[in-house]
Amino acid sequence: MSQFNSDALKEESDPRINDVVLSTGNINQKYIVRDIVFVVECLEADLFDPAFPKEDLFLTTKRKLKMKVLEYGANAVINCHFEYQQRNRDGKYFLELFAYGTVIQFIQTTIG
């Protein structure tokens, strides 16, 4: 379990990650399905704390999905779903983040 730190994203190691597509729906491009992926995180954070950077909540989760795509040598995750649960354990707040989707690889088509 780790504390939420959006600065951790500055440690970019693979520039290909910027080319990976994440979509909450389908896409209008030819592709083959490679697999289904799932990632989970647990962070010590209070979602309802006014100082909590809510816009950064799923940044590390999305990065983990993208890294899975690169492991497959694929291009995207479609039909992504993102969920969270906030729990209170011993007076501390924890966020459990879940994300899953379908890994796809684009295929080239030739016209003519």
N, C-alpha and C positions, 0 to 999 in steps of 0.2 A: 504494500500500500504506500502511496506517495502523496505528498501535498501537491496541490495544483500549482503549476508553474508554466505559464505560457511562453516564457523565455526559453524553455527547453527546445522549442521548435526551431530556434536559430541554429541549432547544430545540424545543418543540412549536410548529408553525406553523399547522396546520389542525386545528381541534377535531373535524372530521368523522372523523378517523382513528380515534377511539375507538369509532365505530359500526361499523367494518368488522369482519366476522367472518372468522376463519381457522379452518379445520377440517381435521383429518387424515383425515376420512372424508366421507361424503355428509351431507346435512341433510334433515330432514323438512319441507320447505317448497317451494312451487312456484317455479321459476326458469327463466331462459333462460341458455344458455351464451354468454358473450361472447368468450372467448379463453383461451389458455394463457399463463401468465407464468412467467418464470424470472429469478432474481436470483442474483448471486454476489458474494462479498466475499473479500478476502485481508487478513488481519490479522497483525501481528507479535505472536505470543503463544505460550506453551507451555501446552497444554491440561492437561498433567500436573504443572504447578507447583501446589503446594498453595495458594498465594496467589491463583491465578487464579479469578475469580468465574464459575464454570461455569454457575450459574443465569442469568447474563446473556448467555450465549454467542450466542444467536440473536435477541436483542432488536432489534439494528439490521437484521438480515436480515428479521425479521417486519415491521418498520416499512417497509422497502422494498417488500415485497409489498403492504402496505396502501396505500402511495402509488400503486402501479400500479392498484389497484382504483379509487381516486379519479380517476385519469386517464381511466379508462373510464366514469366515472359509474355504477359498479356498486356492489354491496353486500358481496361476499364472495369468498374464495378457498377452494374445497373440494378435497378429496383432496390436501392439501399434503404434500409430502415434503421433509424436511430431511436434509442429509448434510454430512459434513465430511471433510477430509483434513488431516493434520498433516505438514508437510515440514520438513526441516532443510537450510538453504542457508547455506553458509559459517559454520557454527556458530550460526546464528540459527534460531529456530523460527517457522514461519508456519502459520497456520490458513487453509484455504480452505473457505469455507462456501457451500453451494449450497441453493437452495430453489426449488420450482416447484409449480404447481397450476393449477386451472381457475377462471378469473374468471367469476362468475355475477351476474346481476341478478334480484332478487326480482320476482315478478309478483303483482299483486293479484287475488284471486278474490272473487266475490260469490256469496253463497248466497241462494237464494230465488227 
